Amino acid sequence: MRSWMETSLIFVVALAAAWAACFLLYLLAQKAMRNSDEFWRKLLSRTRGPVQLGMMIMAVSFAANIAPLPLREGQLLRHAMLIAFIACLTWVLRIMLEIWMTLHLRRFRLDVEDNLLARKHVTQTRILERVASVLLVAIGLSAALMTIDGVRQYGVSLLASAGAAGIVVGLALQPVLRNLFAGIQLAVTQPIRIDDAVIVEGEWGNVEEITATYVVVRIWDKRRLIVPLNYFMEQPFQNWTRSDATLIGTVLIYLDYEVSIPELRAEAERIVRASPLWNRDVFVLQVTDFRDNVVEVRVLASASHAGKAFDLRCEIREKLLAYLQSEQQFALPRHRETVAADPRLGAAMVNIERSPVHPGRS
């Protein structure tokens, strides 16, 4: 009983000393960095957990060497400390990876107009960081399990055999491995990036998050579309901001054959040039098709990104409609029918027009 009390006291003192040392160390570090940027203070607090765990592992290991422990209990404690050391090392490596990613991405901003380079680096870095984190956890778990004789022997026999268990495990891990390799391929080739405007499964939205297994697409109405990562490697999709965020918006108008195209073109150009959404690059108005009763008029106008292009198209439609209603009512679509009367009554051909008609042309 006395030896167990001494052993317990030694371990309690060692753990208390490790906790106090870690507390004083971070207290001094926080005082030294109190005038620094908040970014660096958050970075310091992120390292506190693994550092404290490492100091406690060293304290317990030191106490185990000086405490009067029985042989079996000492071996079990040292084995537990070995597993704790592997876990702590894995944690430290993950924290180092996160710190490197944070420092690297600090140079790039997504909240600017031209963020193509930033989206490229953010996407590539986050995907590789997640893949590396999964690999670190897998390696750390494998190293911890390999310290146990029974598990190590089972793992060696499983890898050496090609039995049914290996096939089942391989089939079970196939989706995970496919997404893992798809993530690496996506980070290298980058068919999508964070904040890209994409059309997936008929839905338009922006890439909000790319994880190690799936991609979150924020739909325009604030829904979230969850897509497996390998979808973007195997299925076709539209990326509106692959190399440039600039888009050309299209407005189609169907008008009567009596429409004055020069006047309509002048009004459309005035509307587009007066809009702050236009990026001063592309504007054109063309007659693109003849139908039975109407002509198809297409207006093209460019904008700096998809959101502005959509708003610009709506603005053009709204203002052109107001112009046609006030200045070219005769250009609105009409349905014409020609009816032949009975020739025995001596009646001429009758022309019937169904629509609002301009007063000067009725």
C-alpha positions as CSV (number, residue, x, y, z in Angstrom):
1,M,0.0,0.0,0.0
2,R,2.8,2.4,0.8
3,S,4.5,1.7,-2.5
4,W,1.3,2.4,-4.4
5,M,0.8,5.6,-2.5
6,E,4.3,6.7,-3.4
7,T,3.7,5.8,-7.0
8,S,0.5,7.7,-7.2
9,L,2.0,10.7,-5.6
10,I,4.9,10.7,-8.0
11,F,2.6,10.5,-11.0
12,V,0.3,13.2,-9.7
13,V,3.2,15.5,-9.0
14,A,4.7,14.8,-12.5
15,L,1.4,15.5,-14.2
16,A,0.8,18.7,-12.1
17,A,4.3,19.9,-12.9
18,A,3.8,19.3,-16.6
19,W,0.4,21.1,-16.6
20,A,1.8,24.0,-14.7
21,A,4.9,24.3,-17.0
22,C,2.6,24.3,-20.1
23,F,0.3,26.9,-18.5
24,L,3.2,29.2,-17.6
25,L,4.8,28.7,-21.0
26,Y,1.7,29.8,-22.9
27,L,1.0,32.6,-20.4
28,L,4.4,34.1,-21.2
29,A,3.9,33.5,-24.9
30,Q,0.5,35.2,-24.9
31,K,2.0,38.2,-23.0
32,A,4.8,38.4,-25.5
33,M,2.4,38.4,-28.4
34,R,-0.4,40.6,-26.9
35,N,0.5,43.4,-29.3
36,S,0.7,41.0,-32.3
37,D,-1.9,40.4,-34.9
38,E,-5.0,38.4,-33.8
39,F,-4.0,35.9,-36.5
40,W,-0.8,34.9,-34.7
41,R,-2.5,34.7,-31.3
42,K,-5.1,32.2,-32.8
43,L,-2.2,30.3,-34.3
44,L,-0.5,30.1,-30.9
45,S,-3.6,28.8,-29.2
46,R,-4.0,26.1,-31.8
47,T,-0.7,24.5,-30.8
48,R,-1.5,24.3,-27.0
49,G,-3.3,20.9,-27.1
50,P,-0.5,18.8,-28.7
51,V,2.2,20.6,-26.7
52,Q,0.4,20.0,-23.4
53,L,-0.2,16.3,-24.3
54,G,3.5,15.9,-25.2
55,M,4.7,17.5,-21.9
56,M,2.4,15.2,-20.0
57,I,3.7,12.1,-21.9
58,M,7.2,13.1,-21.0
59,A,6.2,13.7,-17.3
60,V,4.5,10.3,-17.1
61,S,7.5,8.6,-18.8
62,F,9.9,10.2,-16.3
63,A,7.7,9.3,-13.4
64,A,7.5,5.7,-14.6
65,N,11.3,5.4,-14.5
66,I,11.6,6.6,-10.9
67,A,8.4,5.1,-9.4
68,P,8.4,1.7,-7.7
69,L,6.2,0.0,-10.3
70,P,5.8,-3.8,-10.6
71,L,7.3,-5.2,-13.8
72,R,4.0,-6.0,-15.5
73,E,2.3,-2.7,-14.7
74,G,5.5,-0.9,-15.8
75,Q,5.4,-2.6,-19.2
76,L,1.7,-1.8,-19.7
77,L,2.3,1.8,-18.8
78,R,5.3,2.1,-21.2
79,H,3.3,0.5,-23.9
80,A,0.4,3.0,-23.3
81,M,2.9,5.9,-23.4
82,L,4.3,4.6,-26.7
83,I,0.7,4.6,-28.2
84,A,0.1,8.1,-26.6
85,F,3.4,9.3,-28.2
86,I,2.3,8.1,-31.6
87,A,-1.0,9.8,-31.2
88,C,0.7,13.0,-30.1
89,L,3.1,12.9,-33.0
90,T,0.2,12.4,-35.4
91,W,-1.6,15.3,-33.8
92,V,1.5,17.6,-34.0
93,L,2.0,16.7,-37.7
94,R,-1.6,17.6,-38.4
95,I,-1.4,20.9,-36.6
96,M,1.8,21.7,-38.5
97,L,0.0,20.9,-41.7
98,E,-2.9,23.2,-40.8
99,I,-0.5,26.0,-39.7
100,W,1.4,25.7,-43.0
101,M,-1.9,25.8,-44.9
102,T,-3.1,28.9,-42.9
103,L,0.1,30.7,-43.5
104,H,0.2,29.8,-47.2
105,L,-3.5,30.9,-47.8
106,R,-3.1,34.1,-45.9
107,R,-1.6,35.7,-49.0
108,F,-4.7,35.0,-51.1
109,R,-8.1,36.7,-50.8
110,L,-11.4,35.4,-52.1
111,D,-13.4,38.6,-51.5
112,V,-11.9,40.5,-54.4
113,E,-13.2,41.0,-57.9
114,D,-10.4,39.1,-59.7
115,N,-9.8,36.1,-57.4
116,L,-8.9,33.4,-60.0
117,L,-5.4,32.9,-58.6
118,A,-6.6,32.9,-55.0
119,R,-9.3,30.3,-55.8
120,K,-6.7,28.1,-57.6
121,H,-4.4,28.1,-54.6
122,V,-7.2,27.7,-52.0
123,T,-8.7,24.7,-53.8
124,Q,-5.4,23.0,-54.3
125,T,-4.1,23.6,-50.8
126,R,-7.3,22.5,-49.0
127,I,-7.7,19.3,-51.0
128,L,-4.1,18.3,-50.5
129,E,-4.3,19.2,-46.8
130,R,-7.4,17.0,-46.4
131,V,-5.8,14.1,-48.3
132,A,-2.6,14.4,-46.2
133,S,-4.6,14.5,-43.0
134,V,-6.4,11.3,-43.9
135,L,-3.0,9.7,-44.7
136,L,-1.5,10.9,-41.4
137,V,-4.4,9.5,-39.3
138,A,-4.2,6.2,-41.2
139,I,-0.5,5.9,-40.7
140,G,-0.7,6.9,-37.0
141,L,-3.5,4.4,-36.4
142,S,-1.6,1.7,-38.2
143,A,1.6,2.4,-36.2
144,A,-0.4,2.3,-32.9
145,L,-2.0,-1.0,-33.8
146,M,1.3,-2.5,-34.9
147,T,2.6,-2.1,-31.4
148,I,0.1,-4.8,-30.2
149,D,1.3,-8.3,-31.0
150,G,-2.1,-9.8,-31.8
151,V,-3.1,-7.0,-34.1
152,R,0.3,-6.9,-35.8
153,Q,0.2,-10.6,-36.5
154,Y,-3.3,-10.4,-37.9
155,G,-2.4,-7.4,-40.1
156,V,0.6,-9.2,-41.5
157,S,-1.4,-12.4,-42.2
158,L,-4.1,-10.3,-43.8
159,L,-1.7,-8.5,-46.1
160,A,0.1,-11.7,-47.0
161,S,-3.0,-13.6,-47.9
162,A,-5.4,-13.1,-50.8
163,G,-8.4,-14.7,-49.1
164,A,-12.0,-13.6,-48.9
165,A,-11.3,-11.2,-46.1
166,G,-8.9,-9.2,-48.2
167,I,-11.4,-9.1,-51.1
168,V,-14.2,-7.9,-48.8
169,V,-12.0,-5.2,-47.3
170,G,-10.8,-4.1,-50.7
171,L,-14.3,-3.9,-52.0
172,A,-15.4,-2.0,-48.9
173,L,-12.6,0.5,-49.3
174,Q,-13.0,1.0,-53.0
175,P,-15.3,4.1,-52.8
176,V,-13.0,5.7,-50.2
177,L,-9.9,5.0,-52.3
178,R,-11.6,6.2,-55.5
179,N,-12.5,9.5,-53.8
180,L,-9.1,9.8,-52.3
181,F,-7.3,9.4,-55.6
182,A,-10.0,11.6,-57.3
183,G,-9.1,14.3,-54.7
184,I,-5.4,14.1,-55.6
185,Q,-6.2,14.3,-59.3
186,L,-8.6,17.2,-58.8
187,A,-6.0,19.1,-56.8
188,V,-3.5,18.7,-59.6
189,T,-5.8,19.2,-62.7
190,Q,-8.3,21.5,-60.9
191,P,-11.4,21.2,-63.1
192,I,-13.2,23.0,-60.2
193,R,-12.0,25.4,-57.6
194,I,-13.5,27.0,-54.5
195,D,-16.2,29.6,-55.5
196,D,-16.4,28.4,-59.1
197,A,-19.8,28.9,-60.8
198,V,-20.9,25.5,-62.0
199,I,-23.9,23.7,-63.4
200,V,-24.2,20.2,-61.9
201,E,-27.2,18.0,-62.4
202,G,-29.1,20.9,-64.0
203,E,-28.5,23.1,-60.9
204,W,-26.5,26.4,-61.0
205,G,-24.5,27.3,-58.0
206,N,-21.0,28.0,-56.6
207,V,-18.5,25.5,-55.1
208,E,-18.6,26.2,-51.4
209,E,-16.5,23.4,-50.0
210,I,-14.3,20.6,-51.2
211,T,-13.7,17.8,-48.7
212,A,-11.7,14.5,-49.1
213,T,-14.8,12.6,-50.3
214,Y,-17.5,15.1,-51.5
215,V,-18.0,18.6,-52.9
216,V,-20.6,21.0,-51.5
217,V,-22.3,23.2,-54.2
218,R,-24.2,26.2,-52.9
219,I,-27.3,26.6,-55.2
220,W,-28.5,30.1,-56.1
221,D,-31.5,29.7,-53.8
222,K,-29.3,28.7,-50.8
223,R,-29.8,25.0,-51.1
224,R,-26.8,22.8,-50.9
225,L,-26.0,20.1,-53.4
226,I,-23.7,17.3,-52.1
227,V,-21.8,15.6,-54.9
228,P,-19.2,12.8,-54.6
229,L,-15.7,13.9,-55.4
230,N,-15.2,11.4,-58.2
231,Y,-18.3,12.8,-60.0
232,F,-16.2,15.7,-61.3
233,M,-13.6,13.2,-62.7
234,E,-16.2,11.0,-64.4
235,Q,-19.2,13.1,-65.4
236,P,-19.5,16.1,-67.6
237,F,-20.5,19.4,-66.0
238,Q,-20.3,23.1,-66.8
239,N,-17.8,25.4,-65.1
240,W,-18.5,29.1,-65.9
241,T,-15.3,30.4,-64.2
242,R,-12.7,27.8,-65.3
243,S,-10.2,30.3,-66.7
244,D,-12.0,33.6,-66.6
245,A,-15.0,34.8,-64.6
246,T,-16.2,37.0,-67.4
247,L,-19.5,35.8,-69.0
248,I,-21.6,37.0,-72.0
249,G,-25.3,37.2,-71.1
250,T,-27.9,36.4,-73.8
251,V,-31.3,38.0,-74.0
252,L,-33.8,36.7,-76.6
253,I,-36.8,38.8,-77.7
254,Y,-39.5,37.7,-80.1
255,L,-41.1,40.7,-81.9
256,D,-43.4,41.5,-84.8
257,Y,-42.0,41.9,-88.4
258,E,-42.7,45.6,-88.2
259,V,-40.2,46.2,-85.5
260,S,-37.6,48.9,-86.2
261,I,-34.3,47.1,-85.6
262,P,-32.1,50.3,-85.8
263,E,-34.2,52.1,-83.2
264,L,-34.3,49.0,-81.0
265,R,-30.5,48.5,-81.3
266,A,-29.9,52.2,-80.3
267,E,-32.2,51.8,-77.3
268,A,-30.5,48.5,-76.2
269,E,-27.1,50.1,-76.5
270,R,-28.1,53.0,-74.4
271,I,-29.5,50.7,-71.7
272,V,-26.4,48.6,-71.6
273,R,-23.9,51.5,-71.6
274,A,-25.8,53.1,-68.7
275,S,-25.8,50.0,-66.6
276,P,-23.0,49.6,-64.0
277,L,-23.2,45.9,-64.4
278,W,-21.7,46.0,-67.9
279,N,-17.9,45.5,-68.1
280,R,-17.5,47.6,-71.3
281,D,-16.4,44.6,-73.3
282,V,-19.2,43.0,-75.5
283,F,-22.5,44.4,-76.8
284,V,-24.4,43.3,-79.9
285,L,-28.0,43.2,-81.1
286,Q,-28.8,40.9,-84.0
287,V,-31.8,39.3,-85.7
288,T,-31.0,35.6,-85.3
289,D,-34.0,33.9,-86.7
290,F,-37.3,34.2,-88.6
291,R,-40.4,32.4,-87.2
292,D,-43.9,32.1,-88.7
293,N,-45.2,35.2,-86.8
294,V,-42.2,36.8,-85.1
295,V,-38.6,37.6,-85.6
296,E,-36.0,36.5,-83.0
297,V,-33.8,39.3,-81.8
298,R,-30.7,38.4,-79.6
299,V,-28.9,40.8,-77.4
300,L,-25.4,40.0,-76.1
301,A,-23.8,41.8,-73.2
302,S,-20.9,40.8,-71.1
303,A,-20.3,41.2,-67.3
304,S,-17.4,40.5,-64.9
305,H,-19.0,37.3,-63.4
306,A,-22.1,35.1,-63.5
307,G,-24.1,37.0,-60.9
308,K,-23.7,40.3,-62.6
309,A,-24.4,38.7,-66.0
310,F,-27.7,37.4,-64.7
311,D,-28.7,40.8,-63.2
312,L,-27.7,42.5,-66.5
313,R,-29.9,40.2,-68.6
314,C,-32.9,40.9,-66.3
315,E,-32.3,44.7,-66.5
316,I,-32.1,44.6,-70.3
317,R,-35.3,42.6,-70.5
318,E,-37.2,44.9,-68.1
319,K,-36.1,48.2,-69.8
320,L,-36.6,46.9,-73.4
321,L,-40.1,45.8,-72.5
322,A,-40.9,49.3,-71.1
323,Y,-39.4,50.9,-74.3
324,L,-41.5,48.6,-76.6
325,Q,-44.7,49.3,-74.7
326,S,-44.2,53.1,-74.9
327,E,-42.4,53.6,-78.2
328,Q,-42.9,50.6,-80.5
329,Q,-46.3,49.0,-79.5
330,F,-46.7,47.9,-83.1
331,A,-43.5,45.7,-82.6
332,L,-45.2,43.5,-80.0
333,P,-46.1,40.1,-81.4
334,R,-49.4,39.8,-83.2
335,H,-51.4,36.9,-84.6
336,R,-52.7,37.5,-88.2
337,E,-55.3,35.6,-90.0
338,T,-56.5,36.0,-93.6
339,V,-60.1,34.9,-94.2
340,A,-61.6,34.5,-97.8
341,A,-65.2,35.5,-98.1
342,D,-67.8,33.9,-100.5
343,P,-66.8,35.1,-104.0
344,R,-70.5,34.9,-105.1
345,L,-71.2,37.8,-102.7
346,G,-68.4,39.9,-104.3
347,A,-66.6,40.3,-101.0
348,A,-62.8,41.0,-101.0
349,M,-60.2,39.3,-98.8
350,V,-60.5,40.2,-95.2
351,N,-57.4,40.8,-93.0
352,I,-57.9,40.2,-89.3
353,E,-55.3,41.3,-86.7
354,R,-55.5,40.3,-83.1
355,S,-53.3,42.5,-80.8
356,P,-52.8,46.0,-79.6
357,V,-52.1,48.0,-82.7
358,H,-50.3,51.3,-82.9
359,P,-52.8,54.2,-83.5
360,G,-51.0,55.4,-86.6
361,R,-50.9,51.9,-88.2
362,S,-54.4,50.5,-87.5
